[in-house]
Amino acid sequence: MIFIKLIILAGLFMLVKGLFSLVGTVNQMRKTAENMRSQFENEYQQRSQTYANSEGVVDPNGRERSQKKIIPSDEGEYVDYEVAE
């Protein structure tokens, strides 16, 4: 009879321990999700403020680099395409 009581108590102990472990895991996942959500919201707010303060296209390059010619004028050729009917 005592052996059956010990088995039942051990089973209850493992069940309670498993429930506490499950609750802890769920809380950790919830906190992680909240942290990620707040980071994405902060990043979105920073980006929207950056673009809201300026008009037009935002070019991170300097003026010299953005006006630099990529292909020299002595390279390349003009091709006249004709439409075949």
C-alpha positions as a Markdown table, in Angstrom:
| # | Residue | x | y | z |
|---|---|---|---|---|
| 1 | Met | 0.0 | 0.0 | 0.0 |
| 2 | Ile | 2.8 | 2.4 | 0.8 |
| 3 | Phe | 4.5 | 1.6 | -2.5 |
| 4 | Ile | 1.3 | 2.7 | -4.4 |
| 5 | Lys | 1.2 | 5.9 | -2.4 |
| 6 | Leu | 4.8 | 6.7 | -3.2 |
| 7 | Ile | 4.2 | 6.0 | -6.9 |
| 8 | Ile | 1.2 | 8.4 | -6.9 |
| 9 | Leu | 3.1 | 11.1 | -5.0 |
| 10 | Ala | 6.1 | 10.8 | -7.4 |
| 11 | Gly | 3.7 | 11.0 | -10.4 |
| 12 | Leu | 2.0 | 14.1 | -8.9 |
| 13 | Phe | 5.4 | 15.7 | -8.2 |
| 14 | Met | 6.5 | 15.1 | -11.8 |
| 15 | Leu | 3.2 | 16.5 | -13.1 |
| 16 | Val | 3.5 | 19.7 | -11.0 |
| 17 | Lys | 7.2 | 20.1 | -12.0 |
| 18 | Gly | 6.2 | 19.6 | -15.7 |
| 19 | Leu | 3.5 | 22.3 | -15.4 |
| 20 | Phe | 5.9 | 24.8 | -13.8 |
| 21 | Ser | 8.4 | 24.1 | -16.5 |
| 22 | Leu | 5.8 | 24.6 | -19.2 |
| 23 | Val | 4.6 | 27.8 | -17.6 |
| 24 | Gly | 8.2 | 29.1 | -17.4 |
| 25 | Thr | 8.8 | 28.2 | -21.1 |
| 26 | Val | 5.6 | 30.0 | -22.2 |
| 27 | Asn | 6.5 | 33.1 | -20.2 |
| 28 | Gln | 10.0 | 33.2 | -21.7 |
| 29 | Met | 8.5 | 32.9 | -25.2 |
| 30 | Arg | 6.0 | 35.6 | -24.5 |
| 31 | Lys | 8.8 | 38.0 | -23.2 |
| 32 | Thr | 10.9 | 37.2 | -26.2 |
| 33 | Ala | 8.0 | 38.0 | -28.5 |
| 34 | Glu | 7.3 | 41.3 | -26.8 |
| 35 | Asn | 11.0 | 42.3 | -27.0 |
| 36 | Met | 11.1 | 41.5 | -30.7 |
| 37 | Arg | 7.8 | 43.4 | -31.3 |
| 38 | Ser | 9.1 | 46.5 | -29.5 |
| 39 | Gln | 12.4 | 46.3 | -31.4 |
| 40 | Phe | 10.6 | 46.2 | -34.8 |
| 41 | Glu | 8.3 | 49.0 | -33.8 |
| 42 | Asn | 11.2 | 51.2 | -32.7 |
| 43 | Glu | 13.0 | 50.4 | -36.0 |
| 44 | Tyr | 9.9 | 51.2 | -38.0 |
| 45 | Gln | 9.4 | 54.5 | -36.2 |
| 46 | Gln | 13.0 | 55.5 | -36.8 |
| 47 | Arg | 12.7 | 54.7 | -40.5 |
| 48 | Ser | 9.4 | 56.5 | -40.9 |
| 49 | Gln | 10.8 | 59.6 | -39.1 |
| 50 | Thr | 13.9 | 59.6 | -41.3 |
| 51 | Tyr | 11.8 | 59.5 | -44.5 |
| 52 | Ala | 9.1 | 61.7 | -43.2 |
| 53 | Asn | 11.5 | 64.6 | -42.6 |
| 54 | Ser | 12.7 | 64.6 | -46.2 |
| 55 | Glu | 11.0 | 64.9 | -49.6 |
| 56 | Gly | 12.0 | 62.8 | -52.6 |
| 57 | Val | 14.5 | 60.1 | -52.9 |
| 58 | Val | 17.0 | 59.6 | -50.1 |
| 59 | Asp | 20.5 | 58.9 | -51.4 |
| 60 | Pro | 23.1 | 57.9 | -48.8 |
| 61 | Asn | 26.0 | 58.5 | -51.2 |
| 62 | Gly | 27.7 | 61.9 | -51.3 |
| 63 | Arg | 27.0 | 64.3 | -54.2 |
| 64 | Glu | 30.3 | 63.5 | -55.9 |
| 65 | Arg | 29.7 | 59.8 | -55.9 |
| 66 | Ser | 26.1 | 60.1 | -57.0 |
| 67 | Gln | 27.1 | 62.3 | -60.0 |
| 68 | Lys | 30.1 | 60.1 | -61.0 |
| 69 | Lys | 29.8 | 58.6 | -64.5 |
| 70 | Ile | 29.7 | 54.8 | -64.4 |
| 71 | Ile | 30.5 | 54.2 | -68.0 |
| 72 | Pro | 33.1 | 56.4 | -69.6 |
| 73 | Ser | 32.0 | 58.3 | -72.7 |
| 74 | Asp | 34.5 | 56.5 | -75.0 |
| 75 | Glu | 33.0 | 53.1 | -74.1 |
| 76 | Gly | 29.7 | 51.6 | -75.3 |
| 77 | Glu | 27.9 | 52.0 | -78.6 |
| 78 | Tyr | 24.5 | 53.1 | -79.7 |
| 79 | Val | 22.3 | 50.3 | -81.2 |
| 80 | Asp | 19.3 | 51.2 | -83.3 |
| 81 | Tyr | 16.7 | 48.5 | -83.0 |
| 82 | Glu | 14.2 | 48.1 | -85.8 |
| 83 | Val | 10.9 | 46.5 | -85.3 |
| 84 | Ala | 10.3 | 43.7 | -87.8 |
| 85 | Glu | 6.8 | 43.5 | -89.2 |
